Amino acid sequence: MIEALFFYLFAGIMLASGLMVVVSRNPVYSVLFLILAFFNAAGLFVLIGAEFLAMLLVVVYVGAVAVLFLFVVMMLDINFSEMRAGFQKYLPLGLIVGGILVFELVAAMYGDVFKGATLPEAMDISNTRALGNVIYTKYMYLFQVAGLILLVAMIGAISLTMRKREGVRRQSVAAQNLRSRAETVEVVSVPSGSSPENLSTAAVKSTKTTSRNGGNT
Amino acid sequence: MAFQMTDIIPALPEIFLAGLALVLVLVAAFGGEEAGNARRVTRLSLVGIAIAVFLLVQGDAMPSLAFGGMFAADSFAFYMKALVLVGTFAALLLSLRPEGNDDINKPEFALLVMLALVGMMLMISADDLLALYMGIELQSLPLYVVAAMRTNSLRSSEAGLKYFLLGALSSGMLLYGASLVYGICGTTDFAGIAASLSSGDLPVAFIVGMVFMVSGLAFKVSAAPFHMWTPDVYEGSPTPVTTLFAIAPKVAAMALLMRLTYGAFGQIADQWSQVLVALSIASMAVGALGAIMQTDIKRMMAYSSIAHMGYALAGLAAGTPAGAAGVMIYMTGYVFMGAGTFAIILLMRRDGQAATKIVDLKGLSRTHPLLAIGLLVMMFSMAGIPPLAGFFGKWYVFLAAVQAGLVPLAVIGVVMSVVGAFYYLRIIRLMYFEDTDAPLDAEIPAVNKLVLGVSMAVILLFFAGLGGVLTATDTAAIALMGGAR
């Protein structure tokens, strides 16, 4: 009873937020709704006893992928209204593709195409533990190769995006900490009634440059 | 299941190279100034590959499976790994040369090539659908990055992006096919798949999955109609990267295709044979006809490699041990022809700038007689003129096709080789019968001489060592067809 209640709660919110991902005007809202959908999907996984998948969904999809999306949406200058312009035009095609997908899912569920595959027997241990039993033993080889692939992804991303540019100011913490107060801050007496613009420009300039550039190399 | 030495020893070359790559990450990161450090990393990689060859040769010759049957080390793996190691060694060696505008002086280059090399070796040894996919990704990802390595060149970025998108698409197709195959057979193990195929009739879904997997791999070997990326990637990538592309990865992908078709799907050769016949004919035609109109030599080499893959697939389509041996002989010649040709293409410079148009080769016989002879040998070998290595590759491939009853395929293959000979001979004509007023740079670095010399020696003297090659490839083919199981 209570399970059914939670199922409909999670499923309902997930469907609603899935719809909102598509229809909301602001792309940032779309990504936030996507995150909500992921959370509810995780809840559904918990209900069917797949707690590891639920955890993974939250950690990987919410923690990394969705946040990455958010960064992309907010940092890149993409004209979303332009991208949305073809919505009406592409709607029939989208509906056809969606219809085929639904048909395939139903066929796979009620057909007997995959009779050959054997389901592994459910054991008395939790699925996190069941995974842990094989991933570092039976699948150790694949686990290590996956590690190398991730290393390649890191090296690739860094070597393609990091460039040595001229005139880049890098922070030198040691130099910043080593300098004394006298080198950095200059006390200028400001006569009452005068605005900072009226001060002798030389004094202001030197204060500004030392405080900004003091520790930078 | 605990790990034992029986798991580690068959995979020792791979483990060594992967460990070395991790050390090289540190060298690349903390090695200081860029160009010098890049050379240092490349030199260390070369030493590492030499040690890996030693480990491979020293290794146990007995066929063995490691890591729960996911990793197969047999004489087939030995032969193909030796080819890939030699090819990568040559490509890295050729990247060590004076700086130019088509160079990549980043320490990450050699590092990523080493990781790709590990991926290629894992592909060759893959004996499980999961291991197959992991190997392919470990090989492909570094190659996408090195294709785009010259970040200030638009063409290089374009090449990297194209390669990445189409590569990701092909991985998707491969995975979809693999999931169907797994769904039908209930196992990811090649031996298990072969066992489950021997009983009963085949569901349609299995055929669909198999065709998807073969298509995904056809992308990786750039067989037509999955070849679209090849010319752009070859042309846009920095030349040292193109050199690598032209030599090593296709050998690994071909080996994987062989292991999948002969190993896992060995019982149903009549099913995949027709797919491979279609791929083979299309590749031979696209390669031969497409190359004729090219003006850039790197682009021409791309079409030439599509054609070569077509010829190799003709042997594979035969589905017999003789076919497998023919493909191995073909790939042997392919590696050395690629290394030799690119040793010369890398030298095509004028005033320190890369000059990669075919007409830049005009009058090469007057300005660089030795280079002209080298290129002459390579082009004759690619055209399949006896007694060079390329001829024997084609001979054994078509012989196997005829023996397997694929006479039309062999006839088309021979016709297409004649068409293909046209553009190889055009290069020779330009070199010997035309004059130039803008000669190429005179300087020839020692590494290019070395690679060209060794390649020429192998291609010219191939017939002398043919007996040994035949014995090795026959043994490897038998191991591939189920000797190890």
Interface residues (C-beta under 8 A of the other chain):
Chain A: V113 F114 G116 A117 T118 T137 K138 Y139 M140 Y141 L142 Q144 V145 A146 L148 I149 L151 V152 A153 I155 G156 S159 L160 R163 K164
Chain B: M1 A2 F3 A18 A21 L22 V25 E34 A66 F67 G68 M70 F71 K106 E108 L111 L112 L115 V118 G119 L122 L130 A131 M134 G135 E137 L138 L141 P142 Y144 V145 A148 M149 T151 G160 Y182 G183 I184 C185 G186 S196 P203 A205
